[in-house]
Amino acid sequence: MEVKGFTIQELADELGITYETTHKRLQTAGIKPLLKEVVYPESALEAIRNVPGKGRPPKVKPEPDKPSAKPKKAKK
């Protein structure tokens, strides 16, 4: 039986990230290995390519308001 797939190290090398990061992304994405030897399906590569990091996303900084020209009050 021939199974096509990737090991965690092959996925990590392809993505240019560490073994640990790749393993965590696979867990986060809920992708299970195909075999006991930890071979993942070829579709796993695209599935974990852009997995967002954990935690709260940074706040979006509001754009600075342009100072509005207020009409000057006339002195009495």
C-alpha positions as CSV (number, residue, x, y, z in Angstrom):
1,M,0.0,0.0,0.0
2,E,1.4,3.4,-1.0
3,V,0.4,6.5,0.9
4,K,1.1,10.0,-0.3
5,G,1.7,12.5,2.3
6,F,4.2,14.5,4.4
7,T,5.9,14.1,7.7
8,I,5.9,17.0,10.1
9,Q,9.5,17.8,9.3
10,E,8.7,17.9,5.5
11,L,5.8,20.3,6.1
12,A,8.1,22.4,8.3
13,D,10.8,22.6,5.7
14,E,8.3,23.5,3.0
15,L,6.8,26.3,5.0
16,G,10.1,27.5,6.4
17,I,9.0,27.2,10.1
18,T,10.0,25.0,13.0
19,Y,8.9,21.5,13.7
20,E,7.2,22.6,16.9
21,T,5.2,25.4,15.1
22,T,4.2,23.0,12.4
23,H,3.0,20.4,14.9
24,K,1.0,23.0,16.8
25,R,-0.6,24.3,13.6
26,L,-1.7,20.8,12.7
27,Q,-3.2,20.4,16.1
28,T,-4.9,23.8,15.9
29,A,-6.3,22.9,12.5
30,G,-7.5,19.5,13.8
31,I,-5.6,17.6,11.1
32,K,-4.9,14.0,12.2
33,P,-2.1,11.9,10.8
34,L,-2.9,9.2,8.2
35,L,-0.6,6.6,9.8
36,K,1.0,5.7,13.0
37,E,4.3,7.0,11.5
38,V,2.8,10.5,11.6
39,V,2.2,11.0,7.9
40,Y,-0.2,13.8,7.1
41,P,-2.3,14.2,3.9
42,E,-0.9,16.5,1.1
43,S,-3.8,18.9,1.7
44,A,-2.4,19.6,5.2
45,L,0.3,21.8,3.7
46,E,-2.2,24.4,2.4
47,A,-4.5,24.0,5.4
48,I,-1.8,25.1,7.9
49,R,0.0,27.6,5.7
50,N,-1.7,30.7,7.2
51,V,-3.1,29.5,10.5
52,P,-3.4,32.6,12.7
53,G,-1.5,32.8,16.0
54,K,-3.2,32.3,19.2
55,G,-4.3,35.1,21.5
56,R,-6.1,38.3,21.0
57,P,-5.4,40.2,17.7
58,P,-3.8,43.6,18.1
59,K,-6.1,46.6,18.3
60,V,-6.6,48.6,15.1
61,K,-5.2,52.0,15.6
62,P,-7.6,54.8,14.6
63,E,-6.4,57.2,12.0
64,P,-5.6,60.6,13.4
65,D,-8.3,63.1,12.9
66,K,-7.4,66.1,10.9
67,P,-7.8,69.3,12.9
68,S,-11.0,71.0,11.9
69,A,-11.0,74.7,11.4
70,K,-13.2,76.1,14.1
71,P,-14.6,79.5,13.4
72,K,-13.1,82.1,15.8
73,K,-15.4,83.9,18.1
74,A,-15.4,87.7,17.7
75,K,-14.4,89.7,20.8
76,K,-17.0,92.1,22.1
